[in-house]
Amino acid sequence: MRPSTTRLLLAALLPAAVLMAVPASAEPAGTPSSAVRDFGNGPERNEVAAGLPEEAAALRAVQGGEQPYGHSRDRGYPRQTRLPVPAENPADASIKLGLVPYHGIAPKLNDLQRRSDRVSAEIIGSSAQGRDLYLVTVTAPESAAQAREQARLRERIEDDPAAAARDRGLARQYKAPVFVNANIHGNEWEGTDAALRTIEQLATSTDPAVADLLKRTRLYFNVTANPDGRVGNRRQNGAGFDLNRDFVTASQPEVRAMRQVLIDTQPVAMLDLHGYVNGTLIEPTTPPHGGNYEYDLFITNTYANGLGMEAAVNALGYTPDKDGVEPVQIPFRDSEEGWDDWPPIFTPQYAPFHGAVAAHTVEIPLDVNGSAYEEETVEELRRRSAVNTDVAAAAIRATYGFVLAGHDRLIADQIEVFRRATAGEPAKAVPLGIVPGFGPEDVYTTTFPRAYVIPAGSAQRSGTAAARLVDHLIANDVRVERARSAFRSGGTTYPAGSYVVDMRQPKRGLANVLLEPGEDISPRVDAMYDISGWSHALLWGATVEPVESLRANTTPVKAAAPTGSVPRGQGPLALAVTDAKEIRAVNDLLAQGVAVTWGSGGTAVVPATARQAATTVADRYGVAFTSTTATGTPLGPVRVAAAASADELFTLRELGFSVTPVSTAVLNAGYDWSGTDVLFVSSGLNHAALNPAARTALDAFLATGGVITRGETGAAFNTAAGLLTATTVAGRDDANGVVRTVAEDGPVGSGSPDHSFVYSPLWFTGLGPEVTVEQSYAAEGPLVAGHWRADRSGAGGQDAARGQAAVVSGRDERGAAVVLFGTEPMFRNHPKGLFGQVAKALYWSAAETGATVTSP
């Protein structure tokens, strides 16, 4: 508890209109609940050792030829679309809770569109399993001309914030956007039902206050961000990903849809509705705070709205004794650490970079998932869900009341975010006491470079990776330019064609949070909620350099320039495998039956007879072949049996490998190894639990196949199976971040980046003579950005890892080619510059054992 903060200050910060307008529902409460769950770390990996669903077809066009959301300035409101109605699914997990099943959402929205001209429903994308994602806009009707004017004002706020700040009439004309995101964790259901209730109430209310609200705002509702999880009673989407960890990676279609909504709507305030924490948890957060926000504006508004939501939730009258509902908690005020806003991977931590000056996770109180879903009576579950829906609806009401009451000030604060960025002003240190309890422990900031340069030419590690990074920045609404001619900065000459990210742009905070190296925050806090380090500049495989001066002749780009090429001539071709697209190209060629060989240094060699196939994949994937006279070991399609987490399964398949999920149970049931070249082990496989027949079959495979392991499960498998001679040392289990590494010239380490990513890091000692060190932790650091402390005994810290082996390879006495990873090269599909290490391990392991010498 922060001693300098008191609930008595509530009245001073609570807007008068916060309890305005629509009344709370009056569902009867039932018997008290004893289920109380303290907040803490959610799943830190996507530990779902199961098959990945087939990738859904391309996003469906909106019915009737309507344009996708956000592509039209010229249509007024309502923008009503008759939504396709999914088939009824009696197995939908929502039904047991008395909530709206997924198949019931479209009919309800179609009916509301028919009944009210305040409601517009649109399809903004589809889930991993192909379910439609619905965005509902609630606002007073607008003509096409009025809609164009709103778009013009929104663009002016971002593009010319200095002029917008001087325009005293802008706020009077502009409808403040509010974004409500519901059900991003699929088995945290009730945000969807609260959104639907709120939409209906606003759509049908005759209260003049509601009419005034809708003339002054646009309310956007992502009704269910995770329909796959909603239907299937799981936190993750259908691909096994926690969507609320994916925002700076955007590997999943649901996240890409949410990202586009945030870009297109530019909300001043947003809510992300979750469960279950009792009492209801409402951000703002504990330290550390993200240093790339305009935090003075953010904390002022987020804390004030948090207090308003607290008042609205507590006003529902639920009590611990009668209903099992504890009073609201606000981490910033009520906790020391452990629920931070440091990483931009969560929705409310990503939204501020698009202008949200108030953004909140709201954790509703009563547990209905997990064991509660299985063990509680239907009556009790429905009572709890009714309470939770009331709480989520109260948070929504309080937020739109807050926005209406502070309409002009919130718009002015959003303008100020963009103005500071465009002007290139230094980051502001937040004054102590700006809100009650804001102390030295809350002060985090950053230093913005003048620009980032992504060089062209020989200074660029990977032109393919650079192009992917540029396209990713642009997809995040970061502005990128390309040099028309060579220029100098800081004593370095950058060639024409180099990309420039000028930090004098509206979304410099997002540009910087993606590209800066980051910070080692280990000394400042002991506990973090999730990851603490990330850096696209260090982990995505491209060379990126900050510069302190910028004088260059540049032109804006909408997409990276093509990077694929094949040299003239008639001879064989080489493709250095450093990037995901190069891996895809190799696997594409192998799938076509091209006689690829695997050469030294992580290079695929393509015969002269396959130059046309090489030309096709060069264009398809943007990869650059070179001429070669080298040869290598024959390689065929690598077939992988993977006891792995969902992110690893997804990544391996994304790279074009044929992957079969396996586990202890699968092997014990009699797995046929004849279709496997390499076994990948990181999750769900316990060698000691294999039955005799399974062990015999595994031993037979190890005489002809390869093994790749990652993490403690993989290391334990290596020891139990008697593969490589190595002692595994574990770092603190919550340690994570970007680390400096030193690569060796081995089959896996050759050409690796100078940085890697760790979560629960491992290193290897006591190496046998058959073991080769492929990559080590650097002697200095090694942590660049993140959080890595020793445990309470003093062991497991980053100092102990200095110079130790992080990735090793070798041949065991049976002949298996083995690679052990103590790092996290596929973590949540994020560290894309490390995917090449995984592919090299798979190709080397398969080629060394002669497992894939035949073409399909």
N, C-alpha and C positions, 0 to 999 in steps of 0.2 A: 504494500500500500504506500502511495506517495504521501508523506506526512504534510506536504504543503498544499494539498488539494482537499477540498471539502464539497460535499453535495449541497451545501448551503448556497453555492454560487450558481446553482441551476437556474434560478429565476432571472438572474442578470443576463444569462446567455440564451435563454429559451425564447424563440420568436413567438409573438403573440398569436400568430395564425397557425401554429403548428398542429393544433387539434381541430382544425377547421373542417368543415364540409361533411364528408360522408361518414356516417356513424359506423362503429364497429359492429360486426355480426353478433348475434345473440344465441349461438348454439349453446345448449346446456352443458355445463361441466359435469364430469362424472366423478368417480372415486379418485382419491389422491394417488399420485404416482410416486413410487419410491426410486424410480430410475433417475439417477443424477450422474452425469459423466463430466468429469473435469476436462478442460481443454488441454491439448498437448499435441505432439507431432502426429500428423497424419502419415499415411504410407510414404516413405521417402523414396522408394522405387516403385515401379509398376510391377509388383511381384505377382504376376498372373502367368503361371506356367501352363498355358493352354494355347490351342491353335488360334491363329489370326484369321478372322473372317475374310472372305474374298473382298477385295476392294470394290466399293460400290461403283456403279456406272457414273459417268459424268453427271454433274449437277443438272437436275431436270429444269427445263425452261418453265417459267411461270405459266400456268394454264391460260390459254387464250392468246398467247403471243405477247403477254405483258413483259415489259422490260424488267430485268432483275433489280432488286432494291438498290437505290442509291445512284442509278445511272441516268435519272431524268430530273432536270430542273424545271421541266415544262408542264408537269402534271400537277393539278391541284389536289386538294384533299376533300373528301375521302378518295383513297386509291383502293377500291374494293375489288378483290379477286375471289372468285368462288374456289375455295381450297379443295383439292381432291381429298376424299374421305378414305382413310385407310380401312382395311378389313378389320372387323371386330376381332379382338384377341382376348378371350376369357382368361388367359394366363398372365395378363398384364399385372405386374406386382402392385400397382397403385390401387387396384380394386379392393384388395383385402383391407386397405386403410380407409376406405370410403372416399377416396380421392378420384379425380377425373383421370381415367386411363388415357393413354396416348391417342387411341382411336376415337376418343370422345372430344378431343380438343378442336379439331377442324369443324365438326358440326356445330359446336358451340360458337366458334368464331364466325362461321357462315351465318348463323342465326343473328348474332349481334350486328354484323354488317347490314343485314336486311332490316333490322329494327332501328338502327341509329346511323346518322350521317357523321357522327363523331369518330367512328371506328374504321380503320383501314387494316387489313391483314394481308401480308405478303410472304412469299416463300423466299428465304434468303440463302438457301443452300440445302445440303442434305448431310446426314450423319454418316459415320463410317459404315453403317449397315444400310444406308440408303433411305432413312426416314427424313421427311421434310422438316425443316426448321422454320418456325413461324415468327415473324416480327409483326407486332401490332402497334400501330400509332394511334393515339387518342389525342385529338385536338379539335378545336372549332373548325368548321369547314373553311377552305381557302380556295379561291379561284386559281387558275393557272398563273395569272399575273402575280397574285399574292405569293404563291409558292416560289416563283422565280425571284421575287424580292427577298424572301427569307433566305434563299440560297445565296443571293448576292451579299446580304448582310453577314451570313456565316463566313463566306469566303473573305470578305473584307476584314472581319475580326482576325482571321488567320494571316492573310496576305499583307494587310496594311494596318497593323494594330496601332501604330502611332496616330494615324488619321482617325481610326475608329475611336481611340481614346478621347480625341478632341471633339468628336461628334456627339453633342449632348442629346440629340434626338434618336440616336441609334437604339439605345436600350428601350425606349418607349415603343419602337416599332418591332423589335425583335422578340420572337417567342423563345423563351429560355428552354433549351432541350434538357430532358431528364431521361436517363436510361436505367431500366430495371432488368437485371439478368437473373433468371430463375433456373434452379435445378441443374446447375453445371455439374454437380455430383449427383449421379442418377438416383441413388437411394437416399437422397435428402430432398424429399418430394414436394413439400408443402408450399415452397415459393411459387410454383406453377399455379396452384389453386388460389393462393392469395392474389397473384397477378390477374387471373381470370375473374375473380370476384371484384377486384378493383376496376378492371376494364368495364365490367357490366354495370357497376354502380355509377361510374363516370358517364357511361354511354346513355344511361336512362334517367339520371337525376334531373329533377326540375329545379333544384336549388340554384338561385342566382349566383351563389359563391362558386359553384362548379362551373357555370358558364363563364364567369370571370377568369377562373383558373385556366380554362381551355383556350381562352382568347390570348392569354399571356404566356402559355407554355405549349410545348409538344412533349407528350409522354410516350416514350418508346419502351415496349415490353418484349424481351426475348423470352417467349412463354416457357419453353423448355430447351435449355442449351444442350441437353444430353438425353434425347429420347431413347437411345439404345439402353442407357443405364436405367432410365425410368421404367421401361418395360421389364427389364431383366433383373431388377433389384441388385444393381451393382454400382459402385462408386464411379468406375471407369466407363469410357465409351465402348463401342463394340470392338475397337481395336486394342482394348486393354489399357488405354492411356487415361491418366488423371488430367482432364482438360485444364484444370486450374493450376497446372504446372507447366503449361505449354506456350505461354504467350510470347516469349522472345524467340521461340523456335518455330511455332506455328506449323507443327508437323501434321496436325489433324484438321479435317475439313470444318468441323464445328468451330474451332478456334479461328480459322481464317474467316469464317462468316462473321463471328463476333468482332474481330479486328476491323472488318470493313464497315460494320455498323458504327463502331466508335469513330472511325475516320469520317464517315458520311454525316453523322448526326452531331458530332462535336459537343457532347453533353457538358453542362456545367456541374451536374451532380450525377452520381450513379450508385446503385445498390447491387450487391451480389448476395443472393439469398441462399443460405446454407443451413445445416443442422449437424450435430445437436450438442449444444453446450448449455448447461443449466447453472445459473441464470443466463438468460439471453446475452450473448457476447456481441458487442457493437464496437467496431473500430471508430476512433484511431487507436494506434498500436503502441506497444513498448518500443524502446530503442533496440537495435540501431535503425535509424531512419534513412531512407534512400537519399543520397546526396545530390541527385540530379533533379529533384523536384524544386519548384519555387515554394519551399516548405513553409515560409511565413504565411503565404496565402492558403496553402493546403491545410495546415493545422488549425488555423483560425476557423475556417469553414467546416472542416470535418469534425472538429470537437463540438462546435455549436450544434451542428445537425445531430451528432451523436447524443448530446444531452436532450435534444428534442425527441429523438426516437426513444430514448430511455423513458422520458415522461409519458409518451404515448403508450408504450408497452406496459409500464407499471400502472397506468390508468385503466387498463383492462380489468384490473381487480383480481387477477389470479394470485394465489398465495401459496407458500410452501406447505402449510398444514392442510389446506382444503384441496389444492390442485396439484401439489408437487412442483410448483413453479417458483424458483428462486428469483430475487431481484436482479435486475439488469447489471451486467458488469461491463466496464469500458477499460480495456487493457491499459491504455495510456495513463489512466487515473488509478486503476486498482491493482496493477501488477508491476513487477520490476523488469522482467525480461521474459522472452520465450514466445512472444507473438508479435513479430516485427513486420515492418513494411520495407525491408531492405531489398529483396530480390524483385525484379519486375516481372516475374513469372506468373503472378496471380492477376486476375481480372482487375481488382481495385488498385493494384500497384502498377498496372499497365495503363489504365484509363487516364490518369493525370497527365500523361505525356501527350494526350490528344485534347487537353483543355479542361478536364474535370477538376474543379477546385474543391470538391467534396466527393470522396469515394470511400465506400464502406463494404467490408464483409459483415454480414449479420448472421449470427449462428442462433437459430431458434432453439427452444429449450428441451423438449421432451423426446427422448430417444425412441424411435420406432423402427430402426434398421438393425442389422446384425442379429444378435441373439434375441433382442426384444421382438423382432419381426416373427421369429420362429416360436418363441415361448409365451408371449403375452396373448391374452384372449383377443378375439376380434373386437369385442366391445371396448376393451381398454385401449387397443391400438387406435381405434377410431376416435375415442375421447382425446387421446394425445394429439392426433393429427388435427382435430378441430381446434385445440388450443394453439398448436403451432401455426395453423393457417391464420388465426386471429392475430398472433404476434407478428407474423410476416406482413399481414395487411396493415397493421398499425405502423410498422416501419415505413411502408410505402406512403401511407397518408401523411406521416410526419415529414417525410422528405419532400413531397410535392408542396406541402404547406410551407416548409422552410424556403423552398425555391421561390414560391409566390411572394412570401413576405420580404425576401431579400433579392428580389428579381434584378433590379438595376445594379446592385453591388456585386452580385455573383457574375453578371455579364462583364462588369468592369474588371473584376479580378481575373476572369479568363483572358480578357484583352491584355491585361498587364503581364500575364504569363508569356504570351506571344510577343509582346512589345519588348520585354527584357531580352528575350532570346534573339529577336531580329536585330536589336541594337547591339548585341554582343556584350552586354553588361556583365561584369563579374558576378559569380554566384553570391547571393546575399546571405550573410550570417543571420540566423533567426534570433531576434532579441530574447534574452532570458525573461521568462514571465509573460510572454506574449499571450499565452493562455495559462490558467492556473496550473502550477506544477511543472512548467517547461523549464528544465534546468540544464546544467552543463552536460549531463549525460545524454541529452536529446540533441545536441548540436553536432550535425554531420553536414559536410558540404563537399564540394569538388572544385577543381580548377578546369575550366574549359580551354582546350587548345584553340588556336585560330582556325584550324581546319584539320581534317584528316585527308591524307593522300593514299590512294590505292594505286601503286605504280603500275605502269605498263612496262613491257620489255624485260630485259634480263634481270632487273631488280625484283620482279614479281615471282614469287615461289610457284604460283599456279594461276595461270590465266583463267582456267575453268573455275577454280574456286573464287577468284576475284569477281568473275561475272555473276556467279550465284549470289555472292554477298551483295553486290550492287543491286541485283534484282530484289533481294530480300529487303534491303533498305528502302527501295522505292515502294515495295508493297506495304511497308510500314509508314508510308507518307513522309519519309525522309527525303530531302531534295539532294540529288546527286548531279554533278556536272562533269564534263569531260574536257580536258585541255585540248585546245586547237593546235597549240604549239608547245615546244619545250619551255619550261620555266624553272626558276631556282627558288629554293627556300631553305634557310638554315645551312647554306653551304652545299646543298645537294641539288643536282639537276634532275628534274623529272621529265621524261620524254612526252611528246605529244601522244594523246590517247590515254594518259593517266586519268583516273577518276579523282574528283575532288568533292569532299563533303564539307562545304563551307559552314562553319558553326554559327554564322550570323543568319539563322533561319528559324522559323517559328517553332519547329520541333527539335531544337538543338538538344533538349534534355533526353529525348529518345535516341537521337543519334549518338550522344555521348554514352548513355547507359549501355548501348549495344557495342560500342567500339573501344571504350576506354579499357585499360588492363584490369581495373578494379583495385581493391584494397584488402590487405590482410587485417581483419578486424578482431583477430584472436585476443589481443590484449584488452579489448574494451568490454566484451560480454562473454559470459560462459555458455549461455544457451541460445540457440537459434531455432526458429520454427522450421526452416527448410534450408535449401542450398544458400550459400553465402558468396559464391564466386561464379562468374560466367564472363566470357569475353569473346565476341565474334571475331575480334581482331586477332586473338591468340589461339582460338580453338577451331575456326572455320577453314583454315588451310590457306588463306590468302595473306600476302604481305600488306600490312596497313601501318602507316606512319603518321603520328601527329606532327603538325608543324605550327610554328609560332608566328609565321608571316605568310601572307598570301598576296601575290601579284601574278595573276595568270589570266590568259585569254581563254575563257571556258564557255561552253554551251550546255544548257540543261539537257538531261537525257531522260527518256521514259522507260528505257530498258537497256541492259548491257549490250555491247556490240558482240556479234558472233565470234566464237573462239575456235570453231572446228577447222581443221586443215589436214591435208595429206600432201606430202612433198611430191614434186614431179619425179618421174623415173619409173623403173621397171622392177626394182629390187624389193627385198623384204622390208617390213615396217616394224618399228618399235613403238610401244605405248607405255610410258612410265605411269605406274598406278599410284597416284597420290590422292586422288579425289573420288568422291562417290560416282561422278559421271563417267570417269575412266573405268571404274569397276563395272558399271552398267554396260559400258561398251564392250568390255572383255567378255562378260557373261552373255551378251547378245551374240557376239561372234561364236562363242562356244556352242550356244543353243542352235546356231545355224549349221553346225558341223565343221566350222573352219578349224584347220589344224594349227591351233595356237600352241606355242611353247612358252614355258615359263623360264625367263632368264635371270641372271644375277642382278642384284640391286633392285628387285621389285619391278621388273619390266616384262611385259608381254610382247612376244614376237609373232608377227603375222606374216605368213608366206606371201611371196610375190603374186601367187595365183589368186589371192583373196583381196587384191587392192580395191576392187569395186565394192566389196562388202565393207572394207575399212572406210572407204569414202562415204558410204551410206551412214555408218555409225558415227563418223566424225561430224557429219551434219546433224544427226539426230541428237547427239549428246553434247556437242560442242567441245570435242576433245581433239588434241593436236598430236598427230603421228609424226615420227621422224624416220629418216632412212637408217638402216642398220645392216651390218653383216653378221651380227651375233646370232647364236642359236641358243636353245635351251632344252629343258626337259618337257616331253610331250604332256599336254594338259587337256583334260576334257571337262565337261560340266561338273562342278563340285556339288555333291549332294550331301547336305548337312542334316544330321540328327541333333536337335537342340533341346536340351533341358535348360530352358532359359526364361528370363522375364519377358513381359510383353513388349517392352521397348526394344529389346534385342531381337526378338522374333520379327517385329515390324521392320527393323532396320536391315536385318539380313535379307528379308524378302524384297525390301525396297531396293537393295543393291543388286537384285537379280539372282540370288542364290536359291536353289531348290531346298526348302526347309521342311523337315518333318518334326513336329514337337514330340518329345519323349519325356519320360519320368521314371521313377522307380517302379511304379505300377505298370507302366507300359512295357518295360523290360522284363518284369516278372511274369507278364502275361504271354511272353514268347515273341519278342521283337525279331523281325527278319532283317538282319544286318546286310543282306546282299545288295540293297539299294542305297547304302551309306558309304561315303568316303571319309567324312570327318565327323567326329562327335564333339559338339560344343556343350560345355557344362558350366552353368552359373547358378542354377536354381532348380530345386525339385528332384535331385538325383542323389541318393544316399547309397554309396557302394556297400556299406555294411548291411543294408536292408535288402540287398539283392538275394534271391534264392539261388541254390546251386546251379540250376539250369541256366539262369540269366547270367551268372558269373562265367560259366563255361562259354556261353555264346559271346560275351563281351571279350573274354581273353582271346578267342579265335579272331574277332574283329581287330584287336590290337596288333595282331601279327601282320595285318595288311592295311590298316587304316590309320588316321591321324586323330589327335585330340587337341582341342583348344579349351582352356579353362579361364574363368574370370571370378574373382572374389573368393570369399572364404569357402563357399560350397565347392567351387572349382578346385581350390587348393586342397581341401580335404579329400576330394575325389582323387587328385593326383597322388597323394600320400597313400590312401587306402588301396588304390589300384597298382601301386608300386611302379609309377612311371618315372619321373625325373627325381634325382636326389636333390632336395631343396627343403630347407626349413622356412616355414611361413611365419612372418612376424606381422601382427595386426596393429595398426594405428588406432587411435580413439575412434569408436564406431560412428560418431556423428561428424567426424572431420570431413571436410569437403572443400573443393574449390579448384582453382587453376594453379598448376605447379610447373616449375621449371624442370626440364628434363635434359638428359644428354643421351643421344642416340648413338649406337654402335653400328658398324657396317655389316650387320648380319641380315639374314633373310627377312626379318620383320622390322628391325630397327632402321635399316638403310632408308634414308630420305625422309625420316619422320620429322614432324615439327619439333621446335624447341620447347614446346609446352604440352601438357596433357591435363586431363581432368581426373580427380579422385573423389570417391565417396567411400567411407570406411576403407581407407588406403591400406594396402599390403606391401610388404617387401620381402625379398627372399635372401636368405643367408645359407651358409653351409652347403654351397653348391658343389655337386659332384663333377668329375672330369668330363662327363658327357654333356654338361650344361653350358650354354653360351648366353652371356648377358646381352640382351638386345637394346635395353633402355634402362637408365638409372635416374634416380632423383638427383637433382643438382646439388652440389656441395654447399652453395649459398642458398639460403631460404629454407626449404625449396618453395614454400607457398608464396605465390604472387598475390592472389586474391581469394578470399574465403575465410574459413574459420577452422583452425586446427590447433587444438590444445592437447597437452598431455592429459592422461586420465588422473584420477585422484592419487594413484600410487606413484605418479611421476613418469609412467611409461606411455609409449604410444604417441608421443608428440612429434612435431615435424623435425625437430633437431635430431631425433633418433633415426630419421629416414635419410638424412643427408648422405649422398653418395651410394646409397643402397640400390640393389637391383630391383627395378620396377616391372620389367618384362623379361622373361627368359625363354629360351628354346633349347631343344635337344632331342636325341633319339634314345628311346628306352631300349632295353636289351631284347625285347621282342620285335623291335623294328618300328614301332609307332613313332611318328614325328609329332612332337608335343610342344605347345606354346602355353605359357602361364602368364596371365595378365594380373598384375596387382593394381592397375589403374582401371578407369571406367571409360573405355573407348567408344561405347555406344549409349551412354547414359541419356535416357529419355529422347533418343534420336538427336541430341543436341550437338555434341562436339564433332562436327562433320569433318574437320581436318584430320581426325583420328581414324575415320572409317577405313582409310587406306591401310593402316596397320592390321586391322582385322582381316581385310581381304588378302593381304600378303601372307598372313598366318595361314589362312585357309588354302590358298594356292600352293604355298610351300609345303604344307603338311600333306596335301593330296598328291602333289607331284613327287615328293620325296618317297612316299610309300607306293608309288606306281598305281594308285587306285583309280586314276581317271585317264588312262592312256587311250581309251577308246572313245570315239565320238558317238553321239546319240544315233 
